[in-house]
Amino acid sequence: MRKTILELQASQIREVANLGMGRPEVLPFWFGESDEATPEAVRAAAMASLQAGETFYTHNLGLPALREALAAYVSGLHAPVAAERIAITSGGVNALMLAVQVLVDAGDEVVVLTPVWPNLVGQPQIMGARVRCVALKPRADGAWALDLPELLAAITPRTRLLVLNSPNNPTGWTLTQGEQQAILAHCRGTGTWILSDEVYERLYYRDDTASGAAPSFLDLAQSEDRLVVVQSFSKAFLMTGWRLGWMVMPPAMAAQMGKVIEFNTSCAPVFVQRGALAALAQVDAITPRIVAHMRACRDALVPALQALPGVRTSRSPGGMYAFVQIAGFADSLALAKRLVLEAGVGLAPGAAFSPEGEGWLRWCFASRDLARLTQGVERLGQWLRTQRG
């Protein structure tokens, strides 16, 4: 086996989840998904497709009808995007991996902004890239911030690709339009590609954009810019298990992306794409309700956590997570395992997201029942009291 693969770190999130799965007394907040099922209209469309016998291969880049629907959807949130720039993929993570496969050769330099979902660091490593991480910085109030001059200084003409995720998993930090403009201008000067993971863009709570979505590079970029933006049906449509995403890319990349999709998955299943078409047709009934509920979840969880002695966290502007630091516990993996076994609370260890995340825990607040979040905080508070006498 390849040395690169053998040296990849296994998911610490999965390590904690595997410890707690099968324990009905544990409240699981470790994965980035809601415990609410996909809307019925979406499920019905997929079932109708199966009943109609749509079980065959289809276009590498996705159903033309879905690409057109996504072009209209994206154009309604950002600058106009043509359907020819969209590829349908088997999940957002598949879109990210495909983009890295198309853009990165062994030995290329890739800059990644961390803390971040570990796949974004692992993907260029799999391709043999030299990965350089630039870290967000935690503030005293528990929010995380970007040192923009530090990031720009790290991106040079040697940098093949910049990878970033905003709104960010796990911190909730979100790029401003001004920061995006500065990054885009700098990368144009260095010839660096940007891979922007924007799967949480609809889960945005600042109310400072016309569309309600988080700022996007698509608001600023030209179609030929060296930019790939990745999106997913998982978060804003409650479709995590469906494994369907998409990317927006320069028009000249589409044919090459189709080739690479053929060598990976060939195509996304037709019945899954039919479900996505139903989701887009119902977007005004589905997504605003989800966003409002996520905001309520955040606003219930964060103040309750902040009221616990020794706990530091902030009200994130985007995403579905509270990133939490508990004084006196430096080893986040060990702490997460103890909380599963001793408190019945399942959280993700911050070390899974970067060395800078060590000492922190990620709490997914996407809960159908807010009382479940309250119960989790109560359990954590009781456990902390027993530890501190």
RAVEN-V406209 format. One record per backbone hydrogen bond with DSSP energy under -0.5 kcal/mol. CO is the residue of the C=O (numbers start at 1). NH is the residue of the N-H. E is the energy in kcal/mol with one decimal. If there is no record, write none. Layout:
co=CO nh=NH e=E
co=CO nh=NH e=E
//
This chain:
co=2 nh=6 e=-2.1
co=3 nh=7 e=-1.8
co=4 nh=8 e=-0.5
co=5 nh=8 e=-1.0
co=11 nh=15 e=-1.6
co=12 nh=16 e=-1.9
co=13 nh=17 e=-2.6
co=14 nh=18 e=-3.2
co=15 nh=19 e=-1.0
co=16 nh=20 e=-1.3
co=17 nh=21 e=-2.5
co=20 nh=23 e=-1.9
co=22 nh=24 e=-0.8
co=23 nh=26 e=-2.0
co=26 nh=28 e=-0.7
co=27 nh=29 e=-0.6
co=27 nh=346 e=-3.0
co=29 nh=364 e=-1.9
co=31 nh=33 e=-1.5
co=39 nh=42 e=-0.7
co=39 nh=43 e=-1.8
co=40 nh=44 e=-2.8
co=41 nh=45 e=-1.7
co=42 nh=46 e=-1.8
co=43 nh=47 e=-2.3
co=44 nh=48 e=-2.4
co=45 nh=49 e=-1.9
co=46 nh=50 e=-2.2
co=47 nh=51 e=-2.6
co=48 nh=52 e=-1.7
co=49 nh=54 e=-2.4
co=50 nh=53 e=-1.6
co=53 nh=55 e=-2.2
co=54 nh=271 e=-0.6
co=59 nh=62 e=-1.0
co=61 nh=88 e=-2.2
co=63 nh=66 e=-0.5
co=63 nh=67 e=-2.4
co=64 nh=68 e=-2.4
co=65 nh=69 e=-2.1
co=66 nh=70 e=-2.7
co=67 nh=71 e=-2.2
co=68 nh=72 e=-2.0
co=69 nh=73 e=-2.2
co=70 nh=74 e=-3.3
co=71 nh=75 e=-2.3
co=72 nh=76 e=-1.4
co=73 nh=77 e=-0.8
co=74 nh=77 e=-1.0
co=74 nh=78 e=-2.4
co=82 nh=85 e=-1.8
co=83 nh=86 e=-1.9
co=85 nh=249 e=-2.2
co=87 nh=247 e=-1.9
co=89 nh=91 e=-2.0
co=89 nh=245 e=-2.5
co=91 nh=95 e=-1.7
co=92 nh=96 e=-2.2
co=93 nh=97 e=-2.3
co=94 nh=98 e=-2.7
co=95 nh=99 e=-2.3
co=96 nh=100 e=-2.1
co=97 nh=101 e=-2.5
co=98 nh=102 e=-2.2
co=99 nh=103 e=-1.9
co=100 nh=104 e=-2.6
co=105 nh=108 e=-2.1
co=108 nh=130 e=-3.5
co=109 nh=160 e=-2.1
co=109 nh=161 e=-1.3
co=110 nh=132 e=-3.1
co=111 nh=163 e=-3.0
co=112 nh=114 e=-0.6
co=112 nh=134 e=-2.3
co=114 nh=136 e=-3.2
co=117 nh=120 e=-2.0
co=118 nh=121 e=-0.9
co=118 nh=122 e=-2.4
co=119 nh=123 e=-2.5
co=120 nh=124 e=-0.5
co=121 nh=125 e=-1.2
co=122 nh=126 e=-2.4
co=123 nh=127 e=-1.2
co=124 nh=129 e=-2.6
co=125 nh=128 e=-1.7
co=128 nh=107 e=-2.6
co=129 nh=131 e=-0.8
co=130 nh=110 e=-2.6
co=132 nh=112 e=-2.3
co=134 nh=114 e=-2.6
co=137 nh=145 e=-2.4
co=139 nh=142 e=-1.8
co=143 nh=139 e=-3.6
co=145 nh=137 e=-2.9
co=146 nh=148 e=-1.1
co=147 nh=151 e=-2.1
co=148 nh=152 e=-2.7
co=149 nh=153 e=-2.2
co=150 nh=154 e=-1.2
co=151 nh=154 e=-0.5
co=151 nh=155 e=-0.9
co=152 nh=155 e=-0.7
co=154 nh=156 e=-0.8
co=156 nh=159 e=-2.3
co=158 nh=109 e=-0.7
co=158 nh=160 e=-0.7
co=160 nh=193 e=-2.4
co=161 nh=111 e=-2.6
co=162 nh=164 e=-0.5
co=162 nh=195 e=-3.2
co=163 nh=113 e=-2.1
co=164 nh=197 e=-2.9
co=168 nh=170 e=-0.6
co=168 nh=172 e=-2.3
co=169 nh=117 e=-0.8
co=172 nh=318 e=-0.6
co=173 nh=167 e=-0.5
co=173 nh=168 e=-2.7
co=176 nh=180 e=-2.3
co=177 nh=181 e=-2.4
co=178 nh=182 e=-2.1
co=179 nh=183 e=-2.4
co=180 nh=184 e=-2.8
co=181 nh=185 e=-2.4
co=182 nh=186 e=-2.1
co=183 nh=187 e=-2.7
co=184 nh=188 e=-2.1
co=185 nh=189 e=-1.6
co=186 nh=190 e=-1.7
co=187 nh=191 e=-1.4
co=187 nh=192 e=-1.5
co=193 nh=162 e=-2.7
co=194 nh=196 e=-0.6
co=194 nh=228 e=-2.5
co=195 nh=164 e=-2.1
co=195 nh=197 e=-0.6
co=196 nh=198 e=-0.9
co=196 nh=230 e=-2.6
co=197 nh=166 e=-1.7
co=198 nh=201 e=-1.8
co=200 nh=203 e=-1.1
co=200 nh=319 e=-0.6
co=201 nh=214 e=-2.4
co=202 nh=204 e=-1.7
co=203 nh=319 e=-2.7
co=216 nh=219 e=-1.6
co=217 nh=220 e=-1.5
co=217 nh=221 e=-2.6
co=218 nh=79 e=-0.6
co=222 nh=225 e=-1.7
co=225 nh=227 e=-2.3
co=226 nh=194 e=-2.2
co=228 nh=196 e=-2.6
co=229 nh=248 e=-2.5
co=230 nh=198 e=-2.2
co=231 nh=246 e=-2.1
co=233 nh=237 e=-0.8
co=233 nh=239 e=-0.7
co=234 nh=239 e=-1.4
co=234 nh=240 e=-0.6
co=235 nh=238 e=-0.5
co=237 nh=39 e=-0.5
co=239 nh=242 e=-1.2
co=239 nh=243 e=-0.6
co=240 nh=243 e=-0.9
co=244 nh=233 e=-2.3
co=245 nh=89 e=-2.6
co=246 nh=231 e=-3.0
co=247 nh=87 e=-1.8
co=248 nh=229 e=-2.3
co=250 nh=253 e=-1.9
co=250 nh=254 e=-0.6
co=251 nh=254 e=-1.1
co=253 nh=257 e=-2.6
co=254 nh=258 e=-2.3
co=255 nh=259 e=-1.5
co=256 nh=260 e=-1.9
co=257 nh=261 e=-2.6
co=258 nh=262 e=-1.9
co=259 nh=263 e=-1.5
co=260 nh=264 e=-0.8
co=261 nh=264 e=-1.0
co=261 nh=265 e=-1.9
co=261 nh=266 e=-2.8
co=265 nh=267 e=-2.4
co=269 nh=273 e=-1.9
co=270 nh=274 e=-2.3
co=271 nh=275 e=-1.5
co=272 nh=276 e=-1.8
co=273 nh=277 e=-2.2
co=274 nh=278 e=-1.9
co=275 nh=279 e=-2.0
co=276 nh=280 e=-2.5
co=277 nh=281 e=-2.0
co=278 nh=282 e=-1.3
co=280 nh=283 e=-1.2
co=282 nh=285 e=-1.6
co=282 nh=286 e=-1.8
co=283 nh=287 e=-1.9
co=283 nh=288 e=-0.6
co=286 nh=290 e=-1.7
co=287 nh=291 e=-2.8
co=288 nh=292 e=-2.4
co=289 nh=293 e=-2.2
co=290 nh=294 e=-2.7
co=291 nh=295 e=-2.4
co=292 nh=296 e=-1.9
co=293 nh=297 e=-2.4
co=294 nh=298 e=-2.8
co=295 nh=299 e=-2.7
co=296 nh=300 e=-1.3
co=297 nh=301 e=-2.5
co=298 nh=302 e=-2.5
co=300 nh=304 e=-0.7
co=301 nh=305 e=-2.3
co=302 nh=306 e=-2.8
co=303 nh=307 e=-1.3
co=305 nh=308 e=-1.7
co=308 nh=311 e=-1.7
co=310 nh=327 e=-3.0
co=312 nh=325 e=-2.6
co=314 nh=316 e=-1.0
co=317 nh=205 e=-2.9
co=320 nh=365 e=-2.1
co=320 nh=366 e=-0.5
co=322 nh=324 e=-0.6
co=322 nh=363 e=-2.8
co=324 nh=361 e=-2.8
co=325 nh=312 e=-3.0
co=325 nh=327 e=-0.5
co=326 nh=329 e=-1.5
co=330 nh=332 e=-0.9
co=331 nh=335 e=-2.3
co=332 nh=336 e=-2.6
co=333 nh=337 e=-2.2
co=334 nh=338 e=-2.1
co=335 nh=339 e=-2.5
co=336 nh=340 e=-1.7
co=337 nh=341 e=-2.1
co=338 nh=342 e=-3.4
co=338 nh=343 e=-0.6
co=339 nh=343 e=-1.3
co=339 nh=344 e=-1.1
co=339 nh=345 e=-2.0
co=344 nh=27 e=-2.8
co=345 nh=347 e=-0.7
co=346 nh=29 e=-2.5
co=348 nh=362 e=-2.9
co=349 nh=352 e=-1.6
co=350 nh=353 e=-2.0
co=350 nh=354 e=-0.5
co=351 nh=354 e=-0.5
co=353 nh=116 e=-2.1
co=354 nh=357 e=-1.2
co=355 nh=358 e=-1.4
co=357 nh=360 e=-1.9
co=359 nh=326 e=-0.7
co=360 nh=350 e=-3.0
co=361 nh=324 e=-3.4
co=361 nh=363 e=-0.5
co=362 nh=348 e=-2.2
co=362 nh=364 e=-0.6
co=363 nh=322 e=-2.4
co=363 nh=365 e=-0.6
co=365 nh=367 e=-2.0
co=366 nh=35 e=-0.7
co=368 nh=370 e=-0.6
co=369 nh=372 e=-1.4
co=369 nh=373 e=-0.7
co=370 nh=373 e=-0.6
co=370 nh=374 e=-1.9
co=371 nh=375 e=-2.6
co=372 nh=376 e=-1.8
co=373 nh=377 e=-2.3
co=374 nh=378 e=-2.4
co=375 nh=379 e=-2.3
co=376 nh=380 e=-2.4
co=377 nh=381 e=-3.0
co=378 nh=382 e=-2.4
co=379 nh=383 e=-2.3
co=380 nh=384 e=-2.5
co=381 nh=385 e=-2.0
co=382 nh=386 e=-1.7
co=383 nh=387 e=-1.6
co=384 nh=388 e=-1.6
//
